């Protein structure tokens, strides 16, 4: 295996690992969404900032055509929107 092929393989492994871990981190907002839905809390600042931050990173991922950035930050936006929407349901 050439050096370039090893580097590409390493980048893919790191990218996939980071994507999975980041998506799991954002999925932790499910608990906050549930508490919002059950009227136990009205947490909206953290998911709002997540939407803003992830939108910037998603835009960057689109410009770079980086699937790892797109998946992780897209998932973060989805979880954050669900968390905020749960306040109003």
TAQUI-V756660 format. One line per field, one symbol per residue. psi: psi as a letter, one per 30 degrees, with the letter a starting at -180 (. if undefined). burial: I if it has 24 or more other ideal C-beta (glycine too) atoms within 12 Angstrom, else O. Layout:
psi=???
burial=???
//
This chain:
psi=kleeeeeeeeeeeeeeeeeeeeeeeffffeeeeeeeeggflhjfeeeeeeeeefeeeeeeeeefhjeeeeeeeeeeeeeeeeeeefef.
burial=OOOOOOOOOOOOOOOOOOIOOIIOOIOOIOOIIOOIOOOOOOIOOOIOOIIOOIOOIIOOIOOOOOOIIIIIIIIIIIIIIIIIOIIOO
//
